């Protein structure tokens, strides 16, 4: 699931209403986000990414999609 090294990986975070936030995060920051979503206790979560940080309303997130950076050949 996570890349073999600690390079940031592309992640898409979808919100109610259809907005999508595309970020590049390290595996440990993605794990923190997933744990915060599973716990459901806090409403706000600060996500550090390659560009800076974002403050997310966990109650509005409908999905998190983590892409691999593996190069693919073909269509």
Secondary structure, DSSP 4 states (H G I P E B T S, - for coil): ---SS---EEEEEEETTS-EEEEEE-HHHHHHHHHHHHH---SEEEEEETTEEEEEEGGGEEEEEEPP-------
